[in-house]
Amino acid sequence: MVRISRAAEHALVAIKHMSLHPDDLVTARSLSREYDLPAGAIAKMLQRLAAAHIVESEKGAHGGYRLYAALDRLSFLDLTEAVDGPLRFAACEQNSEGTCSRGSKCTVSGPVHEIAARIADLLSTTRVDDVLRVPSDAYGSRR
């Protein structure tokens, strides 16, 4: 079964919040309280989004995060890979070489990789603002 990770769900919650409050800085703690999410997981997710330049961070006592990327140009694949790492659909893609441990005995790698490619294509052409149903004029992106 294909699933969206919890980290990706949390990222959508955070990004939607930021898009609706573009002038506010948000913290992991404030998002955690408002949406009843685990603070540690939110902090880690926000750091990953900042590293991917999807959000920007301001340091200091009154610091926090705000949306940086334009949601109408941010693909859902870019978002999920920012928080989860590269998309890996098949178990054989889990190892570092990307080869199946069953090698020549595997009879389904071709079809499985084709499905993975289709899913990646769908995710790369799906924009985050479409997923969140946020009109582009509702947020003030920096990019």
N, C-alpha and C positions, 0 to 999 in steps of 0.2 A: 504494500500500500504506500502511496506517495502522501507525505504529510508535510505541512509547514511546521517548522520547529517553534518551540516556545520563544526562543530568542527572536525569531522573525516576527512572531505575533506581538511580542513586547515592543519591537522596533516600530511596527505599524502604529501601535497605541501612542508611543512617544512622538513619532513624526506627525501623526494627525493632531495631537495636542499642540505641538509646536507650530503647525501650519495655521491653526485657529487662533494662536496667540503669538504672532510673529515678533512682537516687541518685547516679549518677556523672556528672561533667562529661566530655564528650568533645571532642577537638580534631580539626581537619582532619587533622593529622599522625597522630594515633592511629588514626583511621578508615582513612586511607590505608595505613598499615602493616598493620593487621589484615586488611583486605580487598583489599589490592593494587590500590588505586585511585589515580588521579593527584591528588596533594595540592592543586595549584592549582585543579582543577575542584571538588574537595570543599570547599575554602575558599569559593569563589564560591557554590556551591550552599547551603552553610550560612548564608552572609550573606543570601541570598535567602529562605531559610526563616525566618530571624530577622525580616526585614523584613515578612514575611507573618504573623508571630506564630504560626508553627507550632512553632518552637523558640525558646528564650530564650537569650541569651548573657550570660555573666559575663566582664567584662574583668579584666585583670591577669595576673600571672605564673602563677597557678594557675587561670586562667579556662578557659572552654570553653562548650559548648552542652549543653542538656538539652531534652527534649521539653516542650512547653508545651500544645499542642492536644490535645484529647480525640480519640483516633483513631476512636472510634465516632461522632463527629460531623464528622470531616474527610472531605470527599469527595475522590475521586481527581482530579476536575477541579480542585478548589482546590489540591491538591498540585502537579499538573503545571503549572497556570498560575502558581503561585508561583515555580517554577524556570525555566519556559520562556516565560512571558508568555501572552497570550491564545491560546486554541485557534484555529488557522487550518487549515482542512481543504483548502480549494480554493485554487489559485494566484491566483484573482482576489481573494481575501481578503487577499493580501499587501500590496496597495497601501493607502495611507492612507485613501482614500475608500471602499474596499470594493467598488469597481465593477470590472467586467471591462473590460479594455482592448479587447476585441473587441466590446463593447457589444451592440447589437441583433443581431449576427450569431451570438452564442453561443446554441446550442440546448440546452445541458445545464445551465445554471446553476440552474434550478429543482430538478431531481433531485439535483444535487450538493449544493446547500444543504440539501435535505431529509435527505440522508444525514448531513451534518455536524451537523444539529440532533439527529438520532437518536443519534449518537455522543456528542455533548455531554450529552444527557439520560442516557444510560447511565453516562457518567463522573461526572455530578453525583449520581447515585443510588447509586453504588458507594462504600462506605466503606473507608477505608484499613485499618482493623482486619480487615475481611473479606478484603481482598487479601492482607494479611500473615499472616492466620490467627492473630492475637494476641488472646487473650481479654482483655476489657476490664479484668479485675481484675489483669492482669499488669503494668500500667503505672500510674504515678502522675501523671496529667496535672494541670496547674495550673489548667486551665479547667473 
